[in-house]
């Protein structure tokens, strides 16, 4: 019993001693020397750094400004699309335009577009819709859909998602 009391007293005194230590915070010491270079890892696969990209190539809306297409997914990409961030960019006049938003065509003609998507089985259906009561047929050089998986979505918070070039560079997407 004496040992128990003695040990309890010692622990109590140590606790008081540790919590009673206060004083001014000292300066941060100098940085230590650089450590040795680590071993080079194995070369990763060519491709993306956390995003998937789909490209339609040249595409054209109908006379009412509607364009729909379906992309075939894989089991690997499906969860990313269901919980990730979907970005759509349209290329016209050699410039990339984020959608929803305006796109400038030849002769400085401007159209405003929205997009919608849905998933059924392994098919991703995308619809571009011209937001105008006087919609007309338009030609795109390319349309790109970029899917950022949820696990990498935090990285996209630091990007200007309206800039396809910045998104392409950040996720190492093919040109």
Secondary structure, DSSP 8 states (H G I E B T S, - for coil): -HHHHHHHHHHHHHHHHHHT-------------------------SS-SSEEEEE--SEE--TTSEEEEEEE--HHHHHHHHHSEEEEEEEETTEEEEESEEEE-GGG-EEEEEEEEEEETTEEEEEEEE--TT----EESEEEEEEE-GGGHHHHTTS-TT-HHHHHHHTT---
